[in-house]
Amino acid sequence: MNLLAKPARFSTTDADFESQFKARLHWSGQTDAAIEARVGQILADVAQRGDAAVLEYTERFDGLAATSVAQLEIGQSELKAAFDGLPGEQQQALEAAAKRLRRYHEAQKKACGESWQYRDEDGTLLGQKVTPLDCVGIYVPGGKAAYPSSVLMNAIPAHVAGVQDIIMVVPTPLRGSVATGGTDAGVHEGAVKGSINEAMRAVPERNPLVLAAAYVAGVSRAFTIGGAQAVAALAYGTATLPKVDKITGPGNAYVAAAKRRVFGTVGIDMIAGPSEILVIADGSTPADWVAMDLFSQAEHDELAQSILLCPDAAYIDKVQAAIDQLLPEMSRAQIISKSLNGRGALILTRSMEEACDISNRIAPEHLEVSSQNPHRWEPLLKHAGAIFLGAYTSESLGDYCAGPNHVLPTSGTARFSSPLGVYDFQKRSSLIEVSPTGAQTLGQIASVLAHGEGLQAHARAAEMRMLPGQP
């Protein structure tokens, strides 16, 4: 098959640059109305009938028949057996990645996730108490591929935060199952980070790497359930699955719609869009390295976006030539081609400074600064999910083992959102202990403001503590 990948190519000096730029960035995250309606039915049914509904949908969508949800649970012994059964190389890779992730998130917890308090001059104590969530659910896509990295990225920061119960759900559909109701199989996976295997398994084989990752990451319980029904079971609880406090992890359009609907009943991490990479290059990195980095996101999905910003036109030519040369070697060449042709761009900028300005407008999920002196440009970059500095820092290293989390804001939401981290699995409570002396000063302030708002009881409650002779 003779595939071509020709990302849109334009310059910031073009008269129509703004219209070309906006058209290339446009992506609608609106959920199909039919999906929304179907998800609503599934959520309501699971909320009402619990395990019975979960079993029904799991058989309908995944082809897995069970008489109880307990049969869909993966025991700790099986998780350990999966790890013990892996080749030594895979065991070592999982443990090394987990060690780096744990070290990074422990540093993160120390930096921003600790309680603190102080006392005013009058003895009033003020502070913040940080406590972990009790129970979280992590969704691991599993309909068409295995994602051990997603297990590590979601479970380890929860574990470091101190979450006691981490419940993993992962679909394992049979070949030929039709996932029109919400599993990860057979539905467009624009909202999923990760590759899609070419063929589904003939039996609902539990991927040993996923189970081993769950063992290494400290997952408490795991179930072979997916789709909107899994989200509903986690959000509302059933006779078998506990109700969680928060649900994290990517999924397909049904999973995303379900997470959006249950937000408020439980917390969620984010609603993920297609994967993105933006490379700012000064022309010093081998062109084939940059081309492959663009491929690394394009292979996720036809809707994934790969953009190069560079002030050197000759270098952009070299990158396009590398794309042409390397594409036929890719096992997912067809997906890469569609992604680059549909949403990719090679943009000539006036300068590296302008490239940084445009990057801030895009606020990409992954941002590579592929230059000789990346630290010169890093201070100019305000909005990105993760910033990869220097030619040797490929985005793929961040996806698996660098240490920071790979669950990142997409679709420009890095302007106001952050990567998944320890802080997502903690909550903060304010601490206030007013001294008798402090009550005199604060009571007067509160009384004036409360009367101004017409809230007499608020004012009186403060005033009572100002009266002489009170304890």
Salt bridges, closest charged atoms under 4 A:
GLU18 OE1 - ARG361 NH2 2.91
GLU36 OE2 - ARG260 NH1 3.55
GLU36 OE1 - ARG261 NE 3.00
ASP45 OD1 - ARG49 NE 2.73
GLU56 OE1 - ARG49 NH2 3.29
GLU56 OE2 - ARG60 NH2 3.45
GLU73 OE2 - ARG221 NE 2.86
GLU78 OE1 - ARG206 NH1 2.98
ASP84 OD2 - LYS80 NZ 2.82
GLU198 OE2 - ARG332 NH1 3.63
ASP269 OD1 - LYS259 NZ 2.68
ASP317 OD1 - ARG9 NH2 2.63
ASP324 OD2 - LYS6 NZ 3.10
GLU353 OE2 - ARG376 NH2 3.89
GLU354 OE2 - ARG350 NH1 2.55
GLU365 OE2 - LYS193 NZ 3.55
GLU365 OE1 - HIS366 ND1 3.50
GLU395 OE2 - HIS366 NE2 3.10
ASP399 OD1 - LYS193 NZ 3.88
ASP399 OD1 - HIS366 NE2 3.84
ASP424 OD1 - LYS246 NZ 3.62
GLU433 OE1 - ARG119 NH2 3.16
GLU463 OE2 - HIS451 NE2 2.98
